């Protein structure tokens, strides 16, 4: 399993009581990919820019796709730019692949319903491994989950990350999630103001 897969399973595990918006989850998954690419030495960071390493099979089709999408010529892409570009629709891509693999399944709806049930993690070795990683308070997984909650502390004091490059990535994910929340709030305020003007004019 990979960090993005573990994060998706933890985020979608209904027993955890956590929920994550698709946009925030996509940004966090893109950050998790960078963490795993760093661990595989497929990339390195020069400041906050992603410098590709040697091309290699990473043993996971989603990570292979991430590596294939790297900007391989200078000026290299910043971590923040990667999060917004790679993260576009990424949660849906991961969910589709994991559903196809049987790692995610549809909950059965009670009664008669034509709508598909909610996607939840299957009772599988992958889910158990993700839960064990979570229970062990793996710093990367904990901090990514905290970012999904807008920086809320989910496991006591925030864990330390020894690797400076990984810390840079995690900070970028947190900043991007906060920015996304700000954009949503601003749009909601603008839409509410427009609705008030529209009703006031008798439209």
Helices and strands as residue ranges (DSSP letters): H 3-12, G 14-16, H 22-39, E 43-46, E 49-52, H 61-68, H 79-86, H 90-101, E 104-106, E 119-121, H 125-135, H 139-148, H 164-200
